[in-house]
Amino acid sequence: MSELPDIVVPVRDGVANQQLRYALRSWAAHLPHRRVWIVGYRPPWAVNVRHIRTQQTGTKYQNTTAAMRAACEHPDVSSTFLYCNDDFFVMRPQTEPFPVFHRGPVRDVEAYYATRGNGQYIRGLRETRDLLVSLGHEDPVSYELHVPLPVAKDGMLHALDVGRHLDVCTSGPRTGSSPGSAGH
């Protein structure tokens, strides 16, 4: 990245979000970036951030997918940005560019979660893995970690379009609270 990336964070409705407060502080102190974009709901106390309003009428999976698409389609968001959640705390100075982390092969992540009994998560993981394999990625890796993720807007929009039909993106899990996509 030649220029500093923006930070994009989806935020659900609700004023009480202390973790976002602390995340914003940690990013300002330790994560090189250009601007912060809150997508979804912006608490009234969140100042010095940009805002992209989105409707939050679906499941949390639909809402975060819509937030990702809105960020990627917004002309003022940097072409590569760091996707963060409101509870990502950066505790020491980071170098630029931010590295891309992954958990290793999806098959290993699937084996790990298969012993945990979370059927909805495994269903989404397998659905995503099957799509990736059908597209020629024989042994896809999982980027589903609780760390900032560098996102290229064009690539993500393509991925969202290709995966648009997946149940995990259209309806989300019927029960449970874990995300269900290896590359989401």
Buried (B, 14 or more C-beta within 10 A) or exposed (E): BEEBBBBBBBBBEEEEBEEBBBBBEBBEEEBBBEBBBBBBBBBEEBEEBBBBEBEBEBBBBBBBBBBBBBBBEBEEBBEBBBBBBBEBEBEEEBEEBBEEEBBEBBBEBBEEBBEEEBBBBBBBBBBBBEBBEEEEEEEBBBBBEEBBBBBBBEEBBEBBEEBEEBBBBBEBBEEBEBBBBBBB
